[in-house]
Amino acid sequence: MTLEEKRAYERLRYKRRKESSLCQRCNNPVVPGRAYCEKHLIYQKKSVQKRRDKRKKNGLCVECDMPVSGGIRCAKHALSDNNWHKKCRKKRLNAVVDFKIPPEFKEPNEDEIIFSKGYIA
């Protein structure tokens, strides 16, 4: 089996297991919205955290093992992380702009404002 054939087989296997809602590592049902069962999600999280901690300790980028000078990411991944945060921030700001006041909302009168601040009317 060539490398390309093996990759094609693995892609097909992944697709079939995902469609059947089976874990990619075992035959247990997956956590909804994920590709792994609960046991393997925990295992994967611990594994990734261990790898990140080891890379940080050795002064390497937590994403790709490149040396870093200050921080935890190389220039390439720091930029992509920054762009991702900008995109998320923009999405949050747009969500605030798109907020519509519900029709049942009524403006409070002056007495209600004074009372809500704790002053005696």
N, C-alpha and C positions, 0 to 999 in steps of 0.2 A: 504494500500500500504506500503510495507516494504521499508526500507532505500535503499536497493540494487535495488529494482524495480524503485524507484523514481530516483536514479542516472542513471539507464539505460534509463529511459524515457527522462531525461534532456539531456543526451548525444545524443540520437536520435533527439530530438527537435533542439539542437544546430546544428547537422549535416544537418538536413533538411533546417533550416533557412540559413545556410551558403551556401548550394548549390543553394538556391533560391535568394541569395544576399539580404536577409532581415536582418534588425537590430535585435540583440538578445533581445532587450528590447521592441521594438515596431515593427510596420509593414512597416516602412520607408525603402527606399533603403539604402544600406551601402555605406560608403566611399570606393572607390576601394582599395583592399588589406587589408581591416579591417573587423571586425566583427560587428561594430556598425555604426549607422548613425552619421552625423556631430553633432547633438544636444547631443547625448549620449557620443560621444568621448570627447566633451568639458566638460560635467558633470563628466565623469570618471577621466579626467585629473585633474580637480579641487579637486575632492574627494581624489585622491591619493596624491596630493600636500598638502592638509590640514592634512592628516594622517601623512605624512613625517615630516611636520613642527611641529606637536604636539609631535611626538616621539623624534625629535631632541631637542625640548625645555625641555622635561622630561629626557634627558640623556639616551634614549633607542636606540637600533639599528633601523635604518629606514626600515629594511626589516622584522624583526621578534619580536620586543618588548623585546629583551634581554638587560640587562643593559650593557653599554659600558664605558670604561675608556679611554677617549680621542678619538677623531674621531667621526664618525657617524655610524659605523658598528661594530657588534660583530666580534670576531676572525674568526668565520666560514664564515660570509659573506664578511669580508675584504679579506680573502684568495680567495674566489670564484671570487670576483670583480677583484682582482689582476690577477688571472689566465685568466679572460676574457680579460682584457687589454693586457696581454702578447700575447694572441691568436690574437687579433686585430692588434697589432703592428707587429707580425710575418707575418700576411696576407698582411699588407701594405708594409713591406720590400720585401716580395716575389713579390708583384706587381711591385715594382721598378726594381727588378732584371730581371723580365720577359719583361721589356720594350724593344721594338725593334726600332731602328732608321729607320724612313721611307726612302724608296729608293730614293725619290726626294730630300732628304737633301744633301746639299753640304757644305763642310768646307769653312768658310769665309777666304778670303785672308788677308794679313797683312794690306792693306789699309782700308778694311772694319772694321777690329778690331780697328784700331786707330780712325777711324771716329766715330764708335759706342761709344767710351769712351769720345768723345767730344774734342779730340785733333785735331788741324789743321794739315793736312798732308802736 
